[in-house]
Structure formats: structure tokens, C-alpha cells
Amino acid sequence: MEGKELLREKFSSKPDIYYRVELFENEGFTRKRCSSCKKYFWSIQDREFCPDQPCSIYEFLGDPPTTKRFDYLEAWKQTENFFIKNGHSSVKRYPVVCRWRPDLFFTVASIIDFQRIEGGKVIFELPNNPLVVPQVCMRFNDIQNVGLSGKHFSSFCMIGQHSIANSEGYWKNKCVQLDFDLLRGPFGISPEEIVFLEDVWIGYGAFGYSLEYFVRGLELGNAVFTTFQGTPTDSTDMKEKVIDMGAGLERFAWITQGTATGYESAFGPVLQSVIKTSEVEYDADFISKFTRLVSPLNWESINDHVDIQERVAKEMNISADELWNKVLPMQAIYSLTDHVRTLVFSIADGGLPSNVGGGYNLRVVLRRALDFLETYNWNLNLDDIAEWHINYLGAIFPELGEKKDEIATILEVEQKRYQQGKERVDRIIQNLNKTNQKLDEKKLIELYDSEGISPEQISQRGVKIDTISDFYTKVTARHNSPKFEEKISPFKIDDLPNTILLFYEDPNLYNFSAKILRIIEGKYVILDKTAFYARAGGQEPDHGLIGSFNVLDTTKQGSIVIHKVERCVLEEGDVVECNVNIARRNQITKHHTATHILNGSARKVLGSWVWQNSAFKDSDKARLDITHY
């Protein structure tokens, strides 16, 4: 049994400890077990099956359960106002390019905004407690399902409701009550429609139990109660527990409108303009019926879309070819609109399409969008769609308008590269055709990875290829996460207090006295406070003296600074005089300042997409690596 299933079994075996909240008692929710998947859920109604797919279907399409209808912008406004009235600060979104987490290319959830990693542990830091944030997130593991499932997006807005459970914040009773009141109040959803499903969540270095809440088969949000630090097999209780509730703004708009898919309610006038300009025949009733039939299918386990095609065609009493002839153009329209919005946010935040790292994922969605335009020969271009998105989203994300010219520049550059590569693509595919090479999955992925040639481009030119399940999922999986191995010190020092960092109090403090808390292996000294700056962010550490002994290195493990000395005959408990090497500190400081000046100048001269990719600052030299198309 996998870790998540073991945790679910553990937590669900003690529902009164982990899942029962005051709301359930006050509103008459009772605990039930799904007859199909055997998961536990809480509902006012007497129901046999849990609200999740594939046990339930979408029952809101064409019949929304809300008394009000909100578009994408209004759905956020109503949510933001509700939480502000209930004591939350509303904070602006963080960049979608996740530069503060070395293990991520993109911001994949709202809680990521407020996390940093130190010593193998995740540290939560909220600028306000509690808060709500409209965080745009990027996920590229379901690209092939975008436009087909009605619910998958390559980017989406996660409404983050976050609180640290201390005297300023709150814990699960209030969290669930607030989420329930939001649905019942501003959205006008009957309590009988709301169902809570017991689940678990596992993140980097922390995990907890959660309650997902559904309405008519649609998951709207997931309230995670982050309680434990470590892994499911080796964990301790967190000193301060964290509320991590994430809800999809796309889902909030969709549940009030009941449109054929989530794309109509999320993209609003942008999608309408794309459909009108492309002159694609849009049949809302047909798409709605298709969405309702595919909604209970598990897209993670049924990888072969041909299988889905045949099953759904049979249900709709039409041939598989007829079904696909109507569905595929709409999939292209939905995907095109989705992919351009993803590129708008990415480029605005300094992320560029490229052949490496996270930029590879951006180039995948860009090429896929251009492939759709080439396949259907629509009178559309990415620039116009990007501008429609920017204009529509300006009420929530005004920063997009400020980067409008830069976004247009990058899209123009990428479209030219795509067009310039078409002749090369034709030559390569003609050669493949002549040599009768077997184009199996391995070869197709290799062609895409090295040459940017998609299966669609190959098949359009008359070359037969093997059917590949989840092609784009497989190619993006190669580039989904940075290669990150944090160096974790072997020292067991969790019992020591955090080191007081004197340079934050006085950056010009070079001489100080401190108490030795611990000496390890005769050469690693831990003080109660220090003015020695530890190695971090590409900046080399301070050197100097502890007593009369040379400090060779300064590192940080979590919130504790460790000084490596040449040799040490001091004793724990001694109070020692310490001196930072002023000449070395000053030279490193100048190099640090110079990299900032150079980076700022590059952004001003070259464009806002320029970003510091990495840097190195030592006493004798410094280096700055920047992104630029």
C-alpha cells in the first residue's frame, strides 16, 4: 500500500480526531462510506456514493445549484470580499516562475508562495495571518487532457486561504465553517448540496489530513490541515500547524454558470472571440453531453484516448469518427485559449520558452498552440489571443497590462522560430519517409525533444506513426522538476536554539562576543549569536577569527549557523571574542552590489524578461547568469 493510502487509512480510522469538525454537528452532517471506492465522506443527504469521480458525475451542467451567476472576475471579487470581511488580508499573487524553491520550476499551489526550504525542512512564512491570495499556478502533467476533459488546464488560479494556527490565525473548525459559509452565502448554494470527502495531502517535508468539498460532483476546494513535518514514515508534529485551503477559481465560476465545460466560464469573452474568429461550429448541447459522459472517467489510468472515444461514442449513439470530428476542433479551440493564457502569465513573470528546464514546458504548450493553428488554418494569431486575455484579466491582474509589449515581443520571436523551422521539419520528415524508419514511442519522443517535431506534424505530412498514450505528459515529465539534491548536514543539532543573526541588526558589525553552544568533531563551532554571514544564494561566506582560531567556512543548517575553524581547543560554554574579516566582507559586498546593478541594467536595456538565473560572489571574482531569448 502506498504512503498516501496508508495515511488515509490511518486518519480515517480516527475520524473524531482528524476529520470531525463543529460544522458537521451543527448542520447535521453524518459520516458515510462510499459503496464503490470505500472512501469516507460527510453529507447531510442520504447518499450511497462519494462525490468524487468516478463514483459521481457532473450534475450541474446546464443546471447550476447557485442562486447567482458569476463570471470569472466576479467569482474572485465575491470570494475576496468574503474573506476580507472575515478578517483576512488579500495579498497579490506571487510569480508563476518559482525562483524561491530550488526543487520547482513553477508555482504549483498557493501554499508554495509562503514556503522556503532549509536543512531539508519546509518553513512556512505568511506575510499576514490569515490571508487569501489569487495564485496562478502551472501544471504540465495533463497537457494532453486539456480541452478534452472539460476541467484540465495547464494554468489555473488557485484561491489560497491560509492561516497559521496561533493566536492570530485559526484551525480546522473555523476553516471549514468559513468555506461552508462562502458557498452558502455569496454563492447561494444549499447546504444539502455540499459534501466533504476525507483525504490526505503530502508535500515537500510536510503533510496532513484534508477535507475536499464538492457540489454536484465538482470538487471546488481542498482544505488541508498541515500538521506533520517529515515523511509519512518518519515525522514529528509541527510546532505551528498550517491551514492550506486551495480552491479553483475556474471551478467557482463554473459551478455558478453550469456551462458545457470549465473553459467557457474561465475564459469568458476571450473564448467567444476565439470561436467567432475561427468560425468553428460550436454546439453547446453536444459538448455538455460529452463532458458529462467523460467526467467520471479516470484520465490518469485510462491513458488511451481512443478507448475513451469508443466508449463515449457508444453512449452518444454515434460513430467514433463522427464524435471525434466534432470534439477535436473544440479541443483545439479550448487548448489554444488555455495555452496562450499560460504563456501570458509565464512571460509576464520572466519565464521564457526554451529547450531546457521549465522553459521546455513553455515551449511545448507554445508549439502545441501553433500546431493547432497550422492544422486548422484558422485566421488567428497568438498575439491577438494574448491581448484578449490581458484585457479581460486586467481587473484582477493589472501587471499583465504593464508587460503587454514584452509578451508580444516574445510571442513574435517564438512564432518566427516556429515558421523558420518548418522547412527543416519537412526535410527531416521526408527523410524519415524515404528510409521507412519505425516511428515508435521512443523515436517520436526523441524527435520532439531534439528537433521539436510533434506527432501531429508528422501525421499531417502523411507518415504513419504508432498511437502514443499521453505523449505530451511523457515529454514534459522529462523536464517537470529541477535536479535538486539539498545538502543536508549530518549534525544532530535540533535541540539547539536558532542562531541570533547580528548582521541583520547591524550590517557594519564586525567584532562581537558570543557563547559557544557546541563544538563538533573539534572543528565545527556553533555560537548563540554571530555576525558571520553564511554561504547562501551564490554568495561565499565570511571568514575571520573565533578567539584566535581561523574561521575557514560558515554554513547554515536550518536556522543554526555552523562555523568551521582551522583547529579549536575552546570549550563549550566559553564566551569568546569574534572578528569578521572586514576586507573580505567589503569585497564580497561590492561584488554583490555589482551583480544587482548589472542585472537591473540588463533588464532596462534588453527587456523585462531578463532574470537572474544564477550568480556567484566571492572576494576575488563574481559571475551573473541571466535569461534572455
Helices and strands as residue ranges (DSSP letters): H 3-12, H 15-18, H 22-27, E 30-33, E 40-43, H 72-85, E 89-90, G 110-114, E 115-118, E 121-124, E 131-138, G 143-145, E 155-164, H 172-184, G 191-193, E 194-203, E 206-215, E 218-231, E 234-248, H 249-257, H 262-267, H 269-278, H 284-294, H 305-316, H 320-348, H 357-376, H 382-393, H 399-402, H 404-420, H 422-435, H 441-451, H 455-460, H 471-477, E 500-501, H 502-505, E 511-520, E 524-527, E 529-530, E 544-546, E 549-557, E 560-565, E 575-580, H 582-606, E 612-617, E 622-626
